Structures are given as structure tokens and as C-alpha cells.
Amino acid sequence: MTKKLLRIGMIGYGFMGRAHSNAYAKVNHFFDLEYRPVLTAACARNAEAVQAFADTWGYASLETDWRKLIARPDVDAIDICVPNHLHREIAVAAAAAGKAILCEKPLAMNAQEGEEMCRAVEAAGVPNMVWYNYRRVPAVTLAKRIIDSGQLGKIFHYRANFLQDWTISADVPQGGGGLWRLDVAAAGSGVTGDLLAHCIDTAIWLNGGIRDVTAMTETFVKQRKHVETGKLEPVGIDDACAFLCHFQNGSLGLFESTRYARGHKALYTFEINGEHGSLRWDLHDLHRLEFFDHRDAGALRGWRSIHVTDHGGEHPYMNHWWVPGLQIGYEHSFVHQVADFLEGYAKGQPVAPTFRDALETQKVCDAVLASANQRRWENVV
């Protein structure tokens, strides 16, 4: 059967541009879908760099002005893989042009911008999705199924952390194409929007909304050289953040993120504790979901390690890959997200997390930063 085409216009060529392009290229090899994504055009200001990116990934053409890309009639969907401060303007323009939009996380610089983006896509009626890819790790999706089934019972605690160590040296500059995450003008925040946003999105998806927060942040290196000016400038982002929260279901939350944890490159873990059992997951061993069921016989009661690779529909997404027992990895979470988006696109149905879903995470991030600044509890509004 000849597949319908979804012609992709990619804005940006960095780490996420590569991850998304790889997903578009692979998805139809493993998923039987009505639509096939086509890498139609790549866009960035640096013509030489974007040409190299387009050649590597097989984009048919390139643009150096995102406005021209959005105006092209041969582009159906815009993928936004640029620094956070550019998300709002591009998304609003793409919605006005009637394009489907896939936007990198976090949704925006703040909830006010995010709300404007939500109104734009909803008024235009265009498909929209935000790339919170950890939802599509099979073990995490299985955790969602277990929680929704009620097997854990009433939930008491949720805790998560995301630890890195790559900015400890004061010699690391801020700004520019590679280090914009350290520049508050481009990123909006530091580890809160970059790392904790993933933890918050997963937590809301698994355990429901967050009611209020109390947080602390720290910037350990107060000044860094800016790549674009060459001058030593104040650092406005948070290097570390920890917060407590109340979920709407009455459970308590504990979250921590930092880029100053020696020995950790990308340690993302979560644990959820309920009256009957607990679950925990670690990105470093992403195929395993740890499960404890208090209702097991006493002599056998203990943590079990579930290797999430089985077929037959019991383990999410795994039917589409290799034989049971064989691993997939980080990149496949993006393939799964593209597959879900294309399925929803064909049916005219929204695919979570939509812009509106991602706005809830943005509101929590805003409350976290406000709480740390004011040193008080903040409601999530």
C-alpha cells in the first residue's frame, strides 16, 4: 500500500535535531503506519552547517530563514529544535500557517509564552506535540499501565532525580550554538527547564497533577565568559535545584537535579510508593522496571526486576523490535513518539503530550523558580 506523506521541515541541527531525524528515518521500517515522514527541508542560520546536516540525514533541501520554511507549501509539519527563547515565535507562526508542530521541551521560556502557544495551535486546529520522550521508554510506559491498573493502591510518595556533571569547571563558557543552555536569555532557566522538566512531565503523567512546591536553587559559578561577546558575564541559570511538592492525589514528591554531581553523566531515576507496592526505574538500565508487591507471600516478598522486552502486547512497543530478551535504547523512545504522532495524525486525534499537556509542566517549573526566589511555598496555577 502506498503511504501518505508527512513532509517534515526541521528547524535546528543539534543533538535533538539528530535524534528526531533518526526517528523519522526509522519509524516506517518497524511500524505499520498510514503516513511516512519525508525529510523535506532543514533550516538554520548557518548555511554551511545546515547543509552538512541535510547531507548527513538526507534532507532534500535547506533554508536559512525559518519564516521561509514555514511558508513553503511542500512542508506539512514543523519540528522546532532550537533554543527555548525561539519556541514561541516559531510555533505561533507555524500554527497560523496551518502546519502541524512538534516542539522540543520545555514548551517555552515560561507559562505565559506557553499559554500563547497553546491558544495559537488550538485556534488553528493543528496537530501539536512536545518531545517528552521518556514517556515512550517501554519500561516507563509499563509503569504507567501498572499504576493505572491500581496495583500500587493509594500513592504516598514520588521521588525523582536527574544528575549530570558537565558544567563543574568555571572555564566552560556560556552562550552560542553549543552552550546556550547556560545562557539565561536563551534557555530561560538551567537544570529546572532542562532536566527537571523531564522528571516533572513523567511524574504528572504517572501520578497526576502537582498542587504546590517549595524549592531551592543554586548557581555555583557566578560568572562565565560569553561565547558571543567574549566578556565575563553573570550566570543567570540555576546549576542545581531541589524541590518538595504535594500532588493533587495527596502524595508527596521529592525532586532533585544538578549539573554538579561528579560521576553522573545522565542519571535519571524515579520511584513511586503506594499502599500495596512500589516501582522504580533508572535510565542507565532503561529496559528494567523494578517492582515490589507487598501482597506476595512473605517468604518470597522482595523487589523483582522485570526485563521489559517481551512480545504479545504485554510489554509496550516491543512487538515492533527484535526477539524477546534483546535490548533497544534511548533513540527508540523518539521512534515510538513519532509512531504515536503519525497514528494520531492519521486518525485526527491529539497525541500526548500536547502543548496544553506540556503547559502543566511549564507551570510547575515557573512555580519552582518563583519558590526558590521567594523562599516560600508556591501554588501551581
N, C-alpha and C positions, 0 to 999 in steps of 0.2 A: 504494500500500500504506500502510495506517495504521501509523504508527510507535509503538513503545512509548515511554513517557515516563520520563525520569530527572529527578525533581523536586529541584532544587538549593536548598540552604539556604546562603547566603553570610554568613560572619561577617567583618565588616570592610568598609570602603568607600573605602579609599585607592587609591593608584596600582595595586596588584596586584588589588584588587577590581574596578577598572575594566577592567584587562587581561583578567581571567578572564571577566567578564560579557560583554565584547565577543566573546570566543571562543565562549562558549555560544550567543550570539545568531546568530553567523555560520556555525557549523560545518555545519549541515544544508543551507545554501544551496550548499555546494561539495562536500560529501562525502555519498555514498550510504550511510547508516548505518541500522542496525536501530532505534537509540534516538535520541530527540530530547530534549535538555536543556530543562527548563522552569524559568524563573526564579521560583521559588515564594515564597521569603522572604529578605529581607535583615535582618541583625542587627547592632546596635551599641548602645553605651550611650547615645549622644546621639540622642534620638528625632528631633529636628528635622533633624539631618544625615543620618541614615539614611533618613528619609522623602524628603528631596531626592534621595538616591542611588537609592532604589527608584523614584521617579517618573521619573528620567532614564533608567534602564536597563530599566524595565518589570517590576520585581518585583511580584508580586501582593499581597504583604503584608509586614509587618515585625515584628520582635521587638526588645526592648531587653535581653533576658536570653538568653545563648546556651544555657543549660540548657533553657529553654522551647522553643527552636528544635529542639534535638536530640530532645526528647520528642515532637515533632509527628509523627503518623503519615503526614502528607501530604508529608514530606520524605524522600527516598531517599539523598541524598548531601550531606555537609557539606564546604564549601570553607573552609579556615582561612586567612584573610588578615589576621591580627592580629600584633602584636609577638611576638618569639620566645619570651618568657617565658610566654606563654599557650598555646603549641602543645601541650605535653604533656597538660595537664589536659583541654583540649577534645578532643584526639584519643582519649584513653583513654575518656572518657565517650561519645564518638560510637561507638567500637568496641563498647562494652558495649551500646549501643542498637541495634546491628546496621546502622549506617549505613556506606555507602561513604565514604571520606575522601580528599580532595585537599588537601594541605598545602603552604603556601608554604615556601620554603627560607630558611635552613637548617632541617633537620628539627627541631632542638631547641636548648636552651642548651648542651648538652654530650652526650657519648656515653652517659652514664648515663641521662639522660632519654630519649635516643633509643632505647636498648635497651628501656626500659619501654614506649615507644610501639610498638615492633616486636612485643613479646610480646603486647600488647593486641590489635593487629589480626590477628596470626597465630592467637591463641587464639579470636578471634571469627570468623575466616574471612571478613573483609570486604575488598572491593577497596580498595586504597590506592595512592597515587601522590604524589610530591613534584614541585613545579613547577620543575625544572631545564630551562627552556625552550630553552636554546641548543642542546641536542641536536637539536632539531627545525628548526633553520635548514637549508634544503636543502643548502647548501654544506658544512656541518658533517657532516650525515648522509652526504653523498657522500664526505667524507674518511674516515669510518668504514668505508664499503664498500671504499675503495681500500686502507686499512690491513689490513683483514681478508682481502683477496684475496692479500696477501703481496707486492704490487708494490714496497713500500719495502724489503723484505728485513728483515734484523735491525735493530732500532731502537737508536740510540745516544743520542739527545738529545730531550728535550721541554722547551719553554720557553713561558711564557705571562705576560702581564701584564694588569692591569685598573687603569686610571688615571683619576682624577677630580680636580676642584679646588674643590669647592663648600664645604669647611669651613675654608678657609685663614684667614678672618677670625676673630679672637678674639671678635668681637661675636655670632657665631652661637651661640644658646643650645643647651642640651641638654634632652631630655625632652619630654613632651607628645605630642599626636597626630601632629605633623608631624616632630618631630626625635627620636623615640625611638631611632633608630639611633645616636645619640651618647650614649645613657644606658646604661651597662653593666648596670644592673638589668633593663632591658627587652630589650636586644639580646644580652647575653652576651659579645660581642666587637665589634670595629669592622670594619675592612676585611677581616679574616680570614673572619668569618662572612658578611659582606655581599657582598664582591666575590670574594675568593679561593675561596670555596665554589663559585662557578660554574666558575672555572678548574679546580679540583680535580675536580669532578664530570665535566667534559668530558674531562680528562686520564685519569681512571680508565676512562672509557667507551672512549676511543680507544686507550689504551696499557697498560691493566691496572693492578693494584693498586700502591700505594706502600708500601715497606718501612720506611723511616726518613727522618727530616728533621732539618735543623739550620736554625734560624730567628733572625731579629732583628726586633723591632718597635720603634716609637717613637710616643709621644704628644707632639706638638709644642706643643699648647695644653693646659696642665696643669689649668686651671680654667675653667669656663664657668658662666654663670648658668643655673639650672634653671628651666624654664618653670613647673613646678607649685609650687615653693617661693619663687621669686623671689630665691633666695640664690645666691651664688657657691659652687660645689661642685667637688670634684676630678673630673677626667675619667678614667674607668676603661677606656675603649676604646682600641684601637690605631688611630692615624691612618695608619700605614704599616706594611707587613710585607713582608719578602723571605725566601724560604727555598730551600734546596737539598734534593734528595731522591734516593734510589735507588728506582727502580721494581723490581717483582718480576721483570721480564724482563731486568734488568741494565742498563737505560738510566739516564741521569742526567736530573734535572729541575731547572729553574730557574724560580721563580715570584716575581712582584712585584706588589704592589698598594698604592695610596696614594690619598688624597683631597687631596693637596698637590702635584699636578702641573699647574701653570698651563697653560692652553690645552687641557686634556683634560677633556671632559665625561663620556665613557664609552668610552674606548679599551680595547677587549678584543681581544687578538691571541693566537694560538698558532702555534707552528712545531714540526714533528716531522721529525727527520733519521734516515734509515735508510741501509743499505749501498748500495742501488740508487737511492734518490730521496728527495725531501723534499716536504712540504706546508706551506703557511702560509695563515692566514685572518685577516681583520680585520673586526670588527663594523661599522666605518664604511663598508665596501664589502662588505656581507654576502652579496651574490649571487656574489662571485668567490672561487674557490678557486685559489690559486697552486700549481703542480705542477712539479717538476723531476725528470727521469728521466735518470740518467747513462748509460743504455743507448742513448739517442738517438745518431744519427750525430754525429760530432764537430763538423762544420760547422754543424749545426742544434741543438746542445745548448745549452739555456738554460731559464730559467723561462718557463712558459706560463701564461696567465691563462684559466681556464675560467669562462665565464659560465653559471652554473647555472640555466637556465630552460627547458631542452628537455623535450619530452613523450616519450612512448613508453616510460616507465619507467626510462630511463637516469639521469634526474635526479630525486631523491626529491621526492615531494609535488607536483611542478609540473604533473602531468596535471590537477590539480583546479583550476587557476587560469586564467590568461589564455593568449594565444598565446605561443609561444617568443620570447624577447627582452624581454618585459615584466616589470617588477620586482614583487616583493612585498616586505614589510618585517618589522619587529620584531614587530608584532601577530600576524602569521601563524604565528609559532612557537608561540603559545599555541593558535591554532586547530588546528594539527597535533597538539598534545599532547592536546587534548580529543578529536579524532577518533580517535587511537590508544587513548585511555582507553575511549571508547564501544565501539570494536570489541572490545577485550579484555573489557569488561563483558558484552557480548552473548555472547561465547564462554566466559565463566567463566575467563578466563586473566589472569594478572598482567601489568601493563604497567609497564615500567621508565621512570624509576627508582622502585621501590617504597620503602617505608620502610626495608626492610633494605638496599637499594642505597644510599640516602641516608645510612644509618648509617656506611657506609665513608668517605664524605666527612667526616662529623662527627668520626670518629676521627682523620682526618688533621688537621683543624682543631684538635682538642684537643692533638695531638702538637706542632703548630706553636707554639701558645701556650705549652705547657709548655717546649719547647726555648728559646724566646725568654726565658722567665722564668729558666730554669736555666742558660742559655748553654752548652748541650751538645747532642749528638745524642740524639734520642728515637726509640725504636721505635714504629711504629704498631700498636697492639694492640686 
